[in-house]
Amino acid sequence: VSINLNVVDGSNIGVPTIVAQSSTSICGNNTVNLCTGNYVWSNYQWYKNGVLLTNQTSATKKFNPVAVSDTGTYYVKIYNAQGFVNSQAVRVTVYALPQMTTPSGTRTICSNTALSINLTSTVPGAYYTWVAADNTNVSGESTSIIPTNQINDLLVNNSITPQVVTYTVKPYNNGCQGSQQNISVTINPVPVVSISGGTSQSVCRDRKSTRLNSSHLVISYAVFCLKKK
């Protein structure tokens, strides 16, 4: 990013003249240059918030990369043997890139359960977008981008095995995007219980046991018979 101060060579009157300048907002980690151009017999000195910047005496003030601490008001003094001129101030505002602080790792839920994952980052007031990767064995996941600070899909596992849905979350601060985060959710299926031996079974006079089989667990129970005396 280059911010031009548009200095006109004023050699006809002996002093360079600054005719235009601008203010700007920038995302952190970018390369930024404040440019004036090079002029014969001209010297430069940059200032931030009215304080002289040591060793900043070139025609261009460079930030590589720019940081939040670089936020401030800048101007340059240009001078030659005939005199000097100060530019008007250029306000540079640098926005921090938010980093996700939502705990990573896989969440595990039961089928037909609503999520409640709050999204947080290092920048207060940041906003977020999130979207789920499609899983054909799951319904309820949002596969279009959602601009909220909470993932609240109600997920239903339509299979008999655990399924995973992965969400991609992107944090923003004044339009500046930080690093994205992936959040995975494992959805366990609802057990489907079937009684072995058919729907109708005979039991003993004294004590017998039978077995209840499900899609991913086995349940046993005992049947007690009472004898008549």
Salt bridges, closest charged atoms under 4 A:
ASP206 OD1 - LYS227 NZ 3.02
